[in-house]
Amino acid sequence: MKSPRRSALATAAAILLLSACGANVESSAPSTGGSVTVTNCGAPLTVTGIPTRVVTNDTGITEIMFALGLQDHLAGYTSYPGKERDIASSPWRAQFQAAPTLGDAFTREVVQAAAPDFVFAGWNYGFKESTGLTPDWVRGIGAVPYQLTEACRQPGTTARGLMEPFEALYADLTNLGDIFRVRDRADELVAGYRRQVATARTTAPTGQPPARVFLFDSADPDPFTTGRTAAPSQIIREAGGHNIFDDLNDSWTSISWEAAAQRDPQAIVIVDYGAGPANSVAAKIEQLRHQPLMSGTTAVRDGNFLALPYAALVESPRNPDATVTVARYLRSKGL
């Protein structure tokens, strides 16, 4: 029997010989031992080993995993009615089709049945006190809860968002890169996204105020939109526009028709998630045209409507490309 010490010395010698010949030596499989500590929602989060049974909720969150090449770590994902529209437009359509789907309900029963060791969701992106599915509950079943950074709650309140939305995306990519030992891939994505956003920013016209843009999700009866800590606000800003509710220190939130009309948007970005006829893009445009206050706004009068998939507007790897799309649209309208 070889002594462990001699085997180790022989292995080391072989590595040195290969290195001297210019060969790249990589481990055939990443180590699953050890622990990694990252900062998530302002608090340290320690993960021991590499998670192998991940449950995600929502298309944007699941696409973060796909962008990092982590589809094989998924035990399953949940989404929402109408998700087929997101999946059909997704750059990771093949991964969605191959990954286990857990249906449209992110519930305790569904999550626990999947036997996860890691659950990736966010406040109002699955985590809710009303359902009892919270990060504390996830810890109680022996799994690690990871919270979507865009949806982190501000201290002492239920308002969400602790940093610039794109920085939230980059933080999640970097954290998950460390947790799953794919940091090089994460860094590559972040660098590419920063370049893409910077290029879109250079197309904005100079010598005129930024175009006033209203993000319209839905209305039942009050309109649902985004403040400055949600992805659309920075998408619009980097594209050379101005989210008319950028002064709200929250992410996705309700406002009034009066407030939206008074700020007279020049363009309206519509969230396309197609869950039922009332949520189709055509139905939303008709709602805006027939709303007494909104019908007189510049955007509605001029027909300046741009629809983007839901997954492009929540925190996701589609945000940089959405920035390019909004920038092109605003330029096409002379805004």
Order of alpha helices (4+ residues) and beta strands (2+ residues): alpha-beta-beta-beta-alpha-beta-alpha-alpha-alpha-beta-beta-alpha-beta-alpha-alpha-beta-beta-beta-alpha-beta-beta-alpha-beta-alpha-alpha-beta-alpha-alpha
